[in-house]
């Protein structure tokens, strides 16, 4: 698990946490299509208990 959360693997990923426990994330990168688009979101996940 530690390797998954290393800085190298978290490039373009935002983690959400509460009391130092991660409960969600969003992954993003630059747009695949247009240069004038600031980027796109690839994935978003939030644990059910935090909806």
N, C-alpha and C positions, 0 to 999 in steps of 0.2 A: 504494500500500500504506500509506503514512503516514496518509492520511485514514481508512482503515479502522480503524487503531489509535488514532485520536484519542480523548481522554477523552470527548468528546460521544457517540461511537458505542459506547463501552464501558460505558455505564450498565447496571447489572444483569448484568454479565458478569465472570466470574472467569477469568483466564489462568493457566495453569501453565507454568513455565519451568525450564530446567536450563541452566546456563552462559550465561545471558542469551538463550537460544533458546526461543521459544514452541513447546510441543509439544502443547498441548491447551487447551480452554476449556469452560466451562459458562455457559449463559445462563438467567436466571431472572427472575421478576416476581411481582407479587402475584397471588393466586388469582383466577381468573375466576368461581368459583362461590360460595364461602362466605367470609364475613368472619372466621370463627374459624380458617381455614386460614392459616398464615403465608406461604404462597406456593407456586409450582410451578416446576419446571424445564422449560424449553422445548427445550433442546438440550444435548448433551454430546458432546465429540469429543476423542479422544486418538490421536496418531499411532501407527501399528502398532508401530513400534520400541520404544515405551514401555509396551506392554501387559504 
